[in-house]
Amino acid sequence: MHVNFSQSLNLESSLPAVFVIDLTQPINLPLPPSTTAELDFAQNLLNPEYFLLCRKTARTLIAHYSGLPATTLEIIKSATGALEILPSGDLHISLSHRGSLTAIALSKNPIGVDLEIADNTINIPWSVLHPFERTRIERAETQSRMDIFYQIWTKKEACVKALGLGFSIPPESFCLLPEQASTMLKKKNIQLDYKMLELSPNKTIHVSLAQAIPLLRLI
């Protein structure tokens, strides 16, 4: 599976695609106005301008790939917390935010994306990892442990988003290492992609994308 990871709004990207955007920088696309629902929800947020800009950008991208006008589109949360596009079509969306950075992922399959900004000053939260994952990190060289943790953690978040479950599944209960991947992931045919991007000498981000690919059935 080839995934387009773009640090700009490159509308030539084929799907699946992940767009990583710094919301403090100008977006050189005509954006639709915010919907009433978006404006109402943003009133209770710490950074409403980031939320509104992200949703308008997301609807612009959906419009490009679906052919529908951005002003007619809505992004809503389902009962399980998964994002859905209205009117429903053949596109799926996932979003992830860290500060002014946002990742917007689009695919024709159920999808999940997670973005994390590297912070090597924190302690690894061992309790959220499967025992096999903890062992993998512990056996790694000290300088590479945080990168391995972020790779594992972003994949976990992306995976539960693609399944539409959120962390109703405890993160420590399943393993994402290829050699010990949990049976649940194999049955759901989850495909994972990961990328580490250096935005500047002092700013590195980790991005993972998960897709739930329908299994082919022989009739």
N, C-alpha and C positions, 0 to 999 in steps of 0.2 A: 504494500500500500504506500503510495507516494502522497505526502502531505505538504502543502505549500505553507511555510511559515514566513509571513511577511511583516516587516517593521514599518510598512506604509500601506496605504489603501490602494494596493495594486489590483485593479479590477480585471486584469488579465489572468489572475490566478484561477486555476481549475479547482473543483471541489474533490475532496475535503480541503478546507483552507482555514488557517488561523491567522488573524490579523492582530498584531500587537501594536497598540496605539498609546502614545503619550498625550493625554487630554489637555496638557498645558500648551501643546503646540498647535498651530493652525491646521485645520482640516480643510484640504482644498477640494471639497465637494459641496454641492448645494444640498443642504440638510432640510428635512421637513420640520414644521413646527412640532413642539411637544404636544402629546395628547393630553386630554383632561385627566385621565388616569395617571399618567406619568407625573403631571404637575401636582396632583393630590398626594401621591406617594412620596415625592421629593421633599414635601414640606417638613417631614420628620427626620430628614437625613442630615448628617454633619456636613457633607459636601454635596448639596443638591445639584450644583452645576455639573459635577462630574457624572452623576447618575443620568441627568437629562441629556448631556452630550453623548454619553455612551449609547443610550437607547435610540437617539435620533440617528447616530452613525450606524447602529445595528440595523435599523429599519431601512436605511439607505442601501446597505449591502444586501439585505433580503430582497429589496425591490429590484436590484440589479440582476440577481440570480433567478428570481421568480418571474420577472416581467410585470409584477403588480405595482401600482403606484404606492410609494412610501406612505402617503397620507391615509391610505386605506388599511394599513397594517397595524397590528397590535402584538405586543409580546406580553404574555400573561404567565402566571405560575399555576401549575396544576395542583391538585390536592396533595401530591407527594413532594411538591416543591420544584419539580422539573419545569423548565421553561417551554412554552408552546407558542407557536406563531398562529395568529388569526388574520385572515381566513386560513384554515389549514390547507397545506399543499404537500409537496414532497420534500420540503426542506425542514431540517432540524437545526436548532441553535443552542449554544451554550456560551456563558459569559463568566469571566473571572476578573476580579479587581484587586489591585494592591496600590493604595495611594492614588497617584494620578495616572497609573498605568492600567490598561484594560486589555484583555484578550477576548476577541470575538471569534467564535468557531462556527462554521457552517458546513453541513453535510447532508446527503440524502439518506443517511442512516442515523439512528439515535446516537447522540454525541455528547461528550463531556470534555471540558477543558479546564485546566488549572494553571495559574501563573503564580510564582513566588519570587520575591526579590531576595537574593542571597544575603544572609546575615551570619557571618562566621563568629559573631560574638555570643550567640545563644547556645544553650546546651541542647543536645539532641533529645527530644522527648521519647525516650525508649518505650514508654508504655503504649504508644499508638502503633507499634511495629509488631509484626508477626515474629515469633522466635527465630525463624530462618533468616528473616531480614535483619534482625539484630545481630545475628552471628556474622552475616555478610559484611556489615559495617564494622563490627569489632575487629574483624580480621584484616581490614583494609589499612593502608598507611594513614597515619594521623591527618596529613594534609588533604587527603581526598575523602575523608569521612563525611563532611558536610555536603559535598557535591552528590555523593551516593545517597545520602538521606533525602535531599531535595528531589532527586530523580525518583526515588521510591514513593515519596509522599505526594508529589504532583500526580504521579500515575494513579495512586489510590483515590485521590479526590476526583480526577477525571473519570475513573472507572465507575464510581458510585453515581456520578452525574449521568453517565451514559446509560446506566441501568435504571435511572429515574428513582433511585432509592435514597439518595443522600446517605448520611451516616446512621441510618436505621440499622445498617450492618456495622458492627464495631470494627474499626480499621485494623485492630490487631488480630481479628479473627480470620483474615484471608491474606494469602501471600501472593506477591506479584513477580517474584524472581522466576525467570523462564524455566529453570530446571525444577522448580517446586511450585509452579503456579497452581492455585487452588482449583479444584474441580469445577466450582461455580463459574469461573471465568472461561474454562474450556467449553462448558455446556452452553454458555451464552455467546460463545465465539467473539470474545472481546479482543480487538486489535489495538495495540498501543504504539504511540509514537512519542518521542521525547526530543527536546532540543534545549541546549544551554546557549543563551545569547548574551554577548557583551555589549551593553548599550553605551558604556564609557569605561575608562580604565578602572573606575571605582564602583561600577554598577553592573552586576550580572544578574540575569533572570533565568529561571528555569520554567519551561513550559511543557506540559504533557497534554496529549490528545488521546481520547479513547472513543472507539466506535463499536457499537453492537451490530455486527454484520449478520444479517439473516442467513441461517444455514440452508443450503440447497436440499430439497427433498426430492427423492426419486419417486415417481408415481408409477 
